[in-house]
Amino acid sequence: MSKSLTQYNLTLNAITPNMLPFRQLYLKIIADNRRMMCAVDYLVVHLFLKLSKIFSSGN
C-alpha cells in the first residue's frame, strides 16, 4: 500500500505546475497497480481527480 501511495504523491507533485499530463500519469498509476487495486486506492484516486478538477478550473 505504501508503494502506491508514494506513487500518488509523486504524481501530485508532478502535475501541480500544470494539469496537462494528468491523464497519462493517472492511467500509468492504474496500469502499474492493476493487481493491487483495492477500495482505498480507488478512494485516493477519486479524491485526486476531484482535487485536480478544482485546481485546473481555478486557473
N, CA, C and O atoms as CSV, one atom per row, in Angstrom:
chain,resi,resn,atom,element,x,y,z
A,1,MET,N,N,0.829,-1.209,0.000
A,1,MET,CA,C,0.000,0.000,0.000
A,1,MET,C,C,0.864,1.260,0.000
A,1,MET,O,O,0.552,2.230,-0.690
A,2,SER,N,N,1.951,1.242,0.777
A,2,SER,CA,C,2.780,2.444,0.857
A,2,SER,C,C,3.416,2.768,-0.486
A,2,SER,O,O,3.644,3.936,-0.801
A,3,LYS,N,N,3.706,1.735,-1.283
A,3,LYS,CA,C,4.296,1.986,-2.595
A,3,LYS,C,C,3.326,2.768,-3.478
A,3,LYS,O,O,3.722,3.733,-4.132
A,4,SER,N,N,2.056,2.355,-3.498
A,4,SER,CA,C,1.099,3.043,-4.366
A,4,SER,C,C,0.828,4.459,-3.855
A,4,SER,O,O,0.664,5.379,-4.656
A,5,LEU,N,N,0.778,4.645,-2.541
A,5,LEU,CA,C,0.582,5.996,-2.017
A,5,LEU,C,C,1.756,6.890,-2.372
A,5,LEU,O,O,1.569,8.073,-2.657
A,6,THR,N,N,2.973,6.337,-2.359
A,6,THR,CA,C,4.141,7.115,-2.766
A,6,THR,C,C,4.013,7.523,-4.225
A,6,THR,O,O,4.350,8.652,-4.583
A,7,GLN,N,N,3.531,6.620,-5.070
A,7,GLN,CA,C,3.345,6.957,-6.481
A,7,GLN,C,C,2.314,8.065,-6.639
A,7,GLN,O,O,2.497,8.954,-7.471
A,8,TYR,N,N,1.241,8.036,-5.866
A,8,TYR,CA,C,0.240,9.101,-5.950
A,8,TYR,C,C,0.850,10.444,-5.554
A,8,TYR,O,O,0.596,11.463,-6.196
A,9,ASN,N,N,1.658,10.437,-4.490
A,9,ASN,CA,C,2.288,11.682,-4.047
A,9,ASN,C,C,3.240,12.223,-5.103
A,9,ASN,O,O,3.258,13.427,-5.361
A,10,LEU,N,N,4.031,11.349,-5.717
A,10,LEU,CA,C,4.946,11.801,-6.764
A,10,LEU,C,C,4.170,12.353,-7.952
A,10,LEU,O,O,4.572,13.345,-8.558
A,11,THR,N,N,3.065,11.709,-8.277
A,11,THR,CA,C,2.241,12.186,-9.390
A,11,THR,C,C,1.642,13.549,-9.066
A,11,THR,O,O,1.617,14.431,-9.924
A,12,LEU,N,N,1.161,13.731,-7.839
A,12,LEU,CA,C,0.597,15.019,-7.437
A,12,LEU,C,C,1.645,16.122,-7.563
A,12,LEU,O,O,1.351,17.209,-8.061
A,13,ASN,N,N,2.868,15.841,-7.111
A,13,ASN,CA,C,3.941,16.828,-7.241
A,13,ASN,C,C,4.243,17.122,-8.704
A,13,ASN,O,O,4.559,18.258,-9.055
A,14,ALA,N,N,4.148,16.108,-9.557
A,14,ALA,CA,C,4.489,16.289,-10.962
A,14,ALA,C,C,3.455,17.130,-11.697
A,14,ALA,O,O,3.811,17.880,-12.605
A,15,ILE,N,N,2.166,17.021,-11.319
A,15,ILE,CA,C,1.139,17.721,-12.093
A,15,ILE,C,C,0.753,19.061,-11.496
A,15,ILE,O,O,-0.031,19.794,-12.099
A,16,THR,N,N,1.287,19.403,-10.320
A,16,THR,CA,C,0.902,20.669,-9.707
A,16,THR,C,C,1.204,21.874,-10.606
A,16,THR,O,O,0.353,22.758,-10.706
A,17,PRO,N,N,2.380,21.961,-11.273
A,17,PRO,CA,C,2.640,23.130,-12.128
A,17,PRO,C,C,1.641,23.273,-13.273
A,17,PRO,O,O,1.158,24.375,-13.535
A,18,ASN,N,N,1.330,22.189,-13.948
A,18,ASN,CA,C,0.293,22.252,-14.982
A,18,ASN,C,C,-0.423,20.918,-15.069
A,18,ASN,O,O,0.156,19.874,-14.767
A,19,MET,N,N,-1.678,20.952,-15.480
A,19,MET,CA,C,-2.518,19.765,-15.402
A,19,MET,C,C,-2.522,18.945,-16.692
A,19,MET,O,O,-3.245,17.953,-16.782
A,20,LEU,N,N,-1.729,19.340,-17.693
A,20,LEU,CA,C,-1.797,18.659,-18.982
A,20,LEU,C,C,-1.459,17.171,-18.918
A,20,LEU,O,O,-2.193,16.372,-19.499
A,21,PRO,N,N,-0.378,16.756,-18.236
A,21,PRO,CA,C,-0.033,15.335,-18.270
A,21,PRO,C,C,-0.824,14.474,-17.293
A,21,PRO,O,O,-0.512,13.296,-17.117
A,22,PHE,N,N,-1.845,15.048,-16.655
A,22,PHE,CA,C,-2.527,14.313,-15.594
A,22,PHE,C,C,-3.108,12.999,-16.071
A,22,PHE,O,O,-2.934,11.969,-15.420
A,23,ARG,N,N,-3.804,13.024,-17.212
A,23,ARG,CA,C,-4.499,11.814,-17.640
A,23,ARG,C,C,-3.531,10.659,-17.901
A,23,ARG,O,O,-3.812,9.519,-17.531
A,24,GLN,N,N,-2.391,10.950,-18.539
A,24,GLN,CA,C,-1.421,9.887,-18.810
A,24,GLN,C,C,-0.830,9.324,-17.514
A,24,GLN,O,O,-0.646,8.114,-17.386
A,25,LEU,N,N,-0.536,10.202,-16.560
A,25,LEU,CA,C,0.012,9.741,-15.290
A,25,LEU,C,C,-1.018,8.912,-14.527
A,25,LEU,O,O,-0.679,7.897,-13.919
A,26,TYR,N,N,-2.281,9.350,-14.563
A,26,TYR,CA,C,-3.346,8.601,-13.904
A,26,TYR,C,C,-3.477,7.201,-14.499
A,26,TYR,O,O,-3.590,6.217,-13.769
A,27,LEU,N,N,-3.461,7.120,-15.825
A,27,LEU,CA,C,-3.558,5.818,-16.479
A,27,LEU,C,C,-2.340,4.955,-16.159
A,27,LEU,O,O,-2.460,3.737,-16.034
A,28,LYS,N,N,-1.175,5.578,-16.026
A,28,LYS,CA,C,0.032,4.824,-15.680
A,28,LYS,C,C,-0.072,4.246,-14.276
A,28,LYS,O,O,0.327,3.104,-14.050
A,29,ILE,N,N,-0.603,5.020,-13.325
A,29,ILE,CA,C,-0.784,4.517,-11.969
A,29,ILE,C,C,-1.712,3.303,-11.977
A,29,ILE,O,O,-1.430,2.292,-11.332
A,30,ILE,N,N,-2.826,3.413,-12.716
A,30,ILE,CA,C,-3.771,2.299,-12.768
A,30,ILE,C,C,-3.104,1.073,-13.376
A,30,ILE,O,O,-3.298,-0.039,-12.887
A,31,ALA,N,N,-2.322,1.258,-14.433
A,31,ALA,CA,C,-1.659,0.125,-15.077
A,31,ALA,C,C,-0.624,-0.512,-14.141
A,31,ALA,O,O,-0.522,-1.736,-14.071
A,32,ASP,N,N,0.138,0.315,-13.427
A,32,ASP,CA,C,1.174,-0.211,-12.540
A,32,ASP,C,C,0.580,-0.948,-11.347
A,32,ASP,O,O,1.176,-1.902,-10.847
A,33,ASN,N,N,-0.587,-0.513,-10.891
A,33,ASN,CA,C,-1.164,-1.080,-9.666
A,33,ASN,C,C,-2.400,-1.931,-9.934
A,33,ASN,O,O,-3.207,-2.156,-9.031
A,34,ARG,N,N,-2.553,-2.405,-11.166
A,34,ARG,CA,C,-3.777,-3.136,-11.503
A,34,ARG,C,C,-3.992,-4.329,-10.575
A,34,ARG,O,O,-5.122,-4.598,-10.167
A,35,ARG,N,N,-2.919,-5.046,-10.237
A,35,ARG,CA,C,-3.076,-6.212,-9.361
A,35,ARG,C,C,-3.327,-5.806,-7.917
A,35,ARG,O,O,-3.893,-6.579,-7.144
A,36,MET,N,N,-2.911,-4.597,-7.547
A,36,MET,CA,C,-3.003,-4.174,-6.151
A,36,MET,C,C,-4.187,-3.250,-5.878
A,36,MET,O,O,-4.349,-2.762,-4.760
A,37,MET,N,N,-5.015,-3.009,-6.897
A,37,MET,CA,C,-6.125,-2.084,-6.702
A,37,MET,C,C,-7.087,-2.597,-5.629
A,37,MET,O,O,-7.429,-3.779,-5.595
A,38,CYS,N,N,-7.511,-1.689,-4.760
A,38,CYS,CA,C,-8.476,-2.042,-3.721
A,38,CYS,C,C,-9.325,-0.806,-3.444
A,38,CYS,O,O,-9.153,0.219,-4.104
A,39,ALA,N,N,-10.231,-0.887,-2.484
A,39,ALA,CA,C,-11.145,0.211,-2.204
A,39,ALA,C,C,-10.391,1.481,-1.805
A,39,ALA,O,O,-10.767,2.575,-2.227
A,40,VAL,N,N,-9.342,1.354,-1.004
A,40,VAL,CA,C,-8.589,2.528,-0.560
A,40,VAL,C,C,-7.921,3.210,-1.747
A,40,VAL,O,O,-7.954,4.435,-1.862
A,41,ASP,N,N,-7.312,2.418,-2.630
A,41,ASP,CA,C,-6.691,3.004,-3.823
A,41,ASP,C,C,-7.732,3.748,-4.649
A,41,ASP,O,O,-7.469,4.846,-5.139
A,42,TYR,N,N,-8.914,3.153,-4.807
A,42,TYR,CA,C,-9.962,3.795,-5.596
A,42,TYR,C,C,-10.363,5.125,-4.982
A,42,TYR,O,O,-10.517,6.116,-5.696
A,43,LEU,N,N,-10.536,5.159,-3.655
A,43,LEU,CA,C,-10.928,6.400,-2.993
A,43,LEU,C,C,-9.855,7.471,-3.134
A,43,LEU,O,O,-10.169,8.643,-3.341
A,44,VAL,N,N,-8.582,7.071,-3.022
A,44,VAL,CA,C,-7.495,8.041,-3.166
A,44,VAL,C,C,-7.504,8.637,-4.569
A,44,VAL,O,O,-7.367,9.850,-4.734
A,45,VAL,N,N,-7.665,7.788,-5.578
A,45,VAL,CA,C,-7.678,8.277,-6.956
A,45,VAL,C,C,-8.893,9.165,-7.194
A,45,VAL,O,O,-8.791,10.184,-7.877
A,46,HIS,N,N,-10.043,8.787,-6.637
A,46,HIS,CA,C,-11.263,9.573,-6.820
A,46,HIS,C,C,-11.096,10.971,-6.221
A,46,HIS,O,O,-11.457,11.968,-6.846
A,47,LEU,N,N,-10.549,11.034,-5.010
A,47,LEU,CA,C,-10.285,12.321,-4.371
A,47,LEU,C,C,-9.273,13.122,-5.182
A,47,LEU,O,O,-9.401,14.338,-5.327
A,48,PHE,N,N,-8.262,12.426,-5.709
A,48,PHE,CA,C,-7.229,13.063,-6.515
A,48,PHE,C,C,-7.823,13.695,-7.769
A,48,PHE,O,O,-7.446,14.803,-8.150
A,49,LEU,N,N,-8.753,12.988,-8.410
A,49,LEU,CA,C,-9.426,13.528,-9.591
A,49,LEU,C,C,-10.219,14.788,-9.240
A,49,LEU,O,O,-10.180,15.772,-9.979
A,50,LYS,N,N,-10.938,14.759,-8.112
A,50,LYS,CA,C,-11.721,15.931,-7.709
A,50,LYS,C,C,-10.810,17.129,-7.441
A,50,LYS,O,O,-11.108,18.248,-7.860
A,51,LEU,N,N,-9.704,16.891,-6.742
A,51,LEU,CA,C,-8.772,17.985,-6.449
A,51,LEU,C,C,-8.179,18.555,-7.729
A,51,LEU,O,O,-8.025,19.770,-7.854
A,52,SER,N,N,-7.847,17.694,-8.675
A,52,SER,CA,C,-7.255,18.193,-9.920
A,52,SER,C,C,-8.259,19.044,-10.696
A,52,SER,O,O,-7.873,20.026,-11.330
A,53,LYS,N,N,-9.539,18.680,-10.654
A,53,LYS,CA,C,-10.553,19.486,-11.332
A,53,LYS,C,C,-10.683,20.849,-10.662
A,53,LYS,O,O,-10.832,21.867,-11.339
A,54,ILE,N,N,-10.626,20.866,-9.332
A,54,ILE,CA,C,-10.724,22.133,-8.610
A,54,ILE,C,C,-9.550,23.046,-8.973
A,54,ILE,O,O,-9.739,24.229,-9.256
A,55,PHE,N,N,-8.325,22.479,-8.963
A,55,PHE,CA,C,-7.145,23.293,-9.260
A,55,PHE,C,C,-7.136,23.760,-10.709
A,55,PHE,O,O,-6.784,24.906,-10.990
A,56,SER,N,N,-7.524,22.873,-11.640
A,56,SER,CA,C,-7.467,23.250,-13.054
A,56,SER,C,C,-8.541,24.288,-13.383
A,56,SER,O,O,-8.317,25.158,-14.225
A,57,SER,N,N,-9.703,24.208,-12.731
A,57,SER,CA,C,-10.750,25.195,-13.007
A,57,SER,C,C,-10.432,26.533,-12.345
A,57,SER,O,O,-10.917,27.574,-12.789
A,58,GLY,N,N,-9.627,26.515,-11.294
A,58,GLY,CA,C,-9.273,27.747,-10.606
A,58,GLY,C,C,-8.308,28.613,-11.399
A,58,GLY,O,O,-8.227,29.823,-11.186
A,59,ASN,N,N,-7.574,27.986,-12.318
A,59,ASN,CA,C,-6.566,28.756,-13.082
A,59,ASN,C,C,-7.203,29.554,-14.195
A,59,ASN,O,O,-6.506,30.254,-14.931
